[in-house]
Amino acid sequence: MKSDVTIYTTTMCPVCQMVRQFLTNINVDYNEVNVDFRPIEMMKLIGKTKRLTVPQTNIHGKWVFGFNPEGILQALEQVMEFEEGR
């Protein structure tokens, strides 16, 4: 499945690994931004979401926080419905 998915992570985050593995298991391609190495991206992220924690997953403009498989699936479903409705 091709979609606009970006995960914001840190290097030592076990929950981030859970999100990566979940997306891999359901065949969703994603971009990863490790904010340990990109502090400016972390500041932008905090400005957008007002949250200091990772993982934060952006799915076509919808934010899902932490390891939330149901939230991820719902956001992906909304994207699919949107794309089918075009």
C-alpha positions in Angstrom: 0.0 0.0 0.0 1.4 3.4 -1.0 0.5 6.3 1.3 1.8 9.5 2.7 3.0 8.2 6.1 5.8 9.7 8.2 6.9 8.5 11.6 8.8 10.8 13.9 11.1 8.7 16.2 14.2 8.7 18.4 17.0 6.1 18.3 16.4 4.4 21.6 12.5 4.4 21.5 11.1 0.9 21.8 7.6 2.1 21.1 8.9 3.7 17.8 10.1 0.2 16.8 6.6 -1.2 17.5 5.1 1.4 15.1 7.7 0.6 12.4 7.1 -3.1 12.8 3.3 -2.7 12.7 3.4 -0.6 9.5 5.9 -3.1 7.9 3.6 -6.0 8.8 0.6 -4.4 7.1 2.7 -3.5 4.1 2.6 0.3 4.5 5.5 2.3 3.2 6.6 5.1 5.4 9.2 7.8 5.8 11.1 8.1 9.1 12.4 11.2 10.7 14.7 10.5 13.6 14.6 13.7 15.7 17.7 12.8 17.6 19.6 13.7 14.4 17.3 16.5 13.2 16.6 18.8 16.1 15.1 21.5 13.9 12.5 18.9 12.8 11.8 18.2 16.5 11.1 21.9 17.0 8.8 22.0 14.0 7.0 18.8 15.3 6.4 20.3 18.7 5.1 23.4 17.1 2.6 21.4 15.0 1.4 18.9 17.6 2.2 20.5 20.9 3.6 17.2 22.1 7.1 16.3 23.3 6.9 12.5 22.9 7.6 10.1 20.1 6.5 8.2 18.2 4.2 10.6 16.3 2.9 9.3 13.0 1.4 11.6 10.3 -0.9 9.8 7.9 -1.9 12.1 5.1 -2.2 15.0 7.6 -3.8 13.1 10.4 -1.7 12.6 13.6 -1.5 9.4 15.5 0.4 9.4 18.8 2.3 6.5 20.4 1.6 2.9 19.4 -2.0 3.0 18.4 -2.8 0.3 15.8 -6.5 1.2 15.7 -5.8 4.9 15.2 -3.3 4.0 12.4 -5.7 1.7 10.7 -8.5 4.3 10.9 -6.3 7.0 9.4 -5.2 4.7 6.6 -8.8 3.8 5.9 -9.8 7.5 5.7 -7.0 8.0 3.2 -8.2 5.1 1.1 -11.7 6.3 1.1 -10.6 9.8 0.1 -8.5 8.4 -2.8 -11.4 6.2 -4.0 -13.8 9.1 -3.9 -11.7 11.2 -6.3 
